[in-house]
């Protein structure tokens, strides 16, 4: 979605699984600039999900529908963070890169 006026052109950002922090910052700025009603935020944001993220949204939306619930913006944010945000688990590649050999192979 492109919003334009005589002085401002603002595009709604697409989310394709990259940094949710940056995406949410841009989305929230868009909502503030447009005075987007709370009731429209989830449908507008979910429209701009791509690929795997859109498949995730279809599953989440159906789950909420099956429970007779409508997902709020706060719930949408929480669910997207839980699924696509950084993990609190240790990054094993990073841990592996910190391993240092001490001594020689013969000492081993």
Buried (B, 14 or more C-beta within 10 A) or exposed (E): EEEEEEEEEBEBBBBBBEEBEEBBEBBBEBBEEBEBEEEEBBEBBBEBBEEEBBEBBEEBBEEBEEEEEEBBBEBBBEBBEEBBBEEEEEEEEEEEEEEEEEEEEEEE
